Amino acid sequence: MSALPDLDSLKLLVDVGELGSLGRAARASGIAQPSASKRIAQLERRLGLPLLERTPRGSALTDEGKMVAEWAAQVLSAAYELMRGAQAVRHGESAHLRVAASMTVAEYLVPRWLGEFQNREPDVQVGLDVVNSAEVAALVLAGASLDEAAKTGAGGAVERGRAVELGFVEGPSVPDGLDARVVGTDRLVVVVAPGHPWARRRTVLRGAELAATPLVVRERGSGTRETLDVAFRGLHQASPRLELGSNSAVKGAASAGAAPAVLSGYAVEADLATGRLVEVPLAGLNLVRSLRAVWRRGRPLTGPAATLLAIASRP
């Protein structure tokens, strides 16, 4: 049997598939493009397969290259798990997973996921940070810096288990530096107090009228607010009546008659059932959003984080 491929070459091949070009993959690995090309050529000779299709416009994975990249991702995942396990044994660490989730996901979905996770992994200690979507992304990205400091010994104050490996966000876009997987969908709904004039209206609310109305909204950085702002693009948008930092605060203000609000269907389900809030039918505006799991780009999830992602991804 010929010598096994080195992990750096496998990582480079996976990055070509994920980033779309050899040049981007080379930059991600911190090497020059000619060096990256040489590595891929050596990998092709070792495997006896054409992995890259080279054209004047750039390079792309061949069909064989795509298959090898999928296998390589599994090999890298196992290698990362080996190193993490060895580090845990070396430092005498107990199994620990730190997760961050946006408020809507944390309140209405994460408890069910964590319940099943604890049944599967009863010895794993789970820490959950509940923040808005922008802060989730920042925590996951900051985990890379914490991990690097721990590896190099430069971060003496870095606490064990502090890095967030996996996050859950609800905005319409994926922040730079993160990989993502859709784990569900959510629909934002317009709600008002029972005594509000819109609760008795006989015509469907249009997007332009909603945008021009001062609303009770979540703070900037929340996935709910970002989804609403994206939906309102191109429309005349009134300044918010109130900007509040939680779903509960927004619901409270809306039910008190302060102004209409736009919130997750998960967040207002009980309030609509009890009549505390009334949904206003809306037309001409897409308020359906994807809920996503996010993790650091180029670092496949392993161990407890991979288990939780699999649970959250299940239909």
C-alpha positions, 0 to 999 in steps of 0.5 A, a space after each residue: 500500500 502506498 504512503 498515506 496522503 498528508 492532512 495538509 493536502 487533504 485540507 487544501 483539497 476540501 478548501 478548494 471545494 468549499 471556497 471555490 478556487 485553488 487561490 482562495 484555498 491557498 490563502 486560507 492555508 497561508 501558502 502561495 498558490 504555486 505551492 498549493 498547486 504542487 501539493 494538489 499535483 502530488 496528491 493526484 499522483 499519490 491517489 492516481 486520480 485527477 482531482 482538479 480541472 485546470 482552465 484559464 479561468 481557474 481551477 475546480 474539482 473534478 467529479 473524482 475530486 469532489 468524491 475525494 474531498 468528501 472522504 477527506 472531510 471525514 478524515 479531517 474530522 476524525 483527526 480533529 477529534 483525535 487531537 481534541 481527545 488527546 488534549 482533554 486527556 492531557 489536561 484532565 478535562 471533563 467533556 464540555 460543550 459550550 453553545 450560543 443561541 439567539 433568543 428565539 431559538 434558545 427559548 423555543 427549540 434548544 431545550 428540546 434539542 438539549 434534552 435529547 442530547 443529554 439522553 445521548 451524552 449524559 456525561 457532557 457538561 453543556 453551557 448555553 449563552 443566550 444572546 442575539 444573532 450578531 453576538 452568537 456569530 461573534 462568540 463563535 468566531 472568538 472561539 477560534 482566538 481562544 483556542 489558538 491562545 490555549 494552544 500557544 500558551 499565550 492566553 494564560 487567562 483563557 478558561 477551559 471550555 470557554 470557546 463556543 464551538 456551535 451557535 444557532 442564529 436566525 438572521 437572513 444571512 451567514 456572517 463571514 468566517 462561518 459555515 452553516 446548516 439550515 436546521 429549521 424555518 420560522 415565520 415572522 407575524 404581525 401582532 397587535 393588542 386586541 383593542 388595536 384598530 388593526 385587530 378588527 380590520 377587514 382588509 389585508 395589511 400590505 407591506 408598504 403600510 406596515 413599513 410606514 408604521 412606527 412599530 415595536 421592534 427588536 434591537 439591531 443585531 437580532 435576527 428578527 430585526 435583520 429579517 424585517 429590515 431586509 424585507 423592508 428594503 425599497 419601502 419607505 420605513 418609519 422609525 421604530 416606536 420602541 426598540 427592545 432587547 427581548 421577545 418578552 419585552 416586545 410582546 409586553 409593549 404590543 399587548 399594552 397597545 404601544 404599537 404593532 409588533 413583528 415577532 417570531 411565530 414561535 414567540 407569539 404562539 401562546 399569546 395568540 392562543 390566549 387572545 393576549 395578542 391578535 395576528 394581522 394577516 399580511 400580504 406582499 412581504 416575505 417574512 419567512 426566515 431560515 434558522 441556522 447552526 453556525 461554526 467556524 469555517 474550515 473546522 468540521 464539528 466533532 464529538 459533542 458538537 457534531 452530535 448536537 448538530 445532528 439532533 438539531 438538523 433532524 426534520 
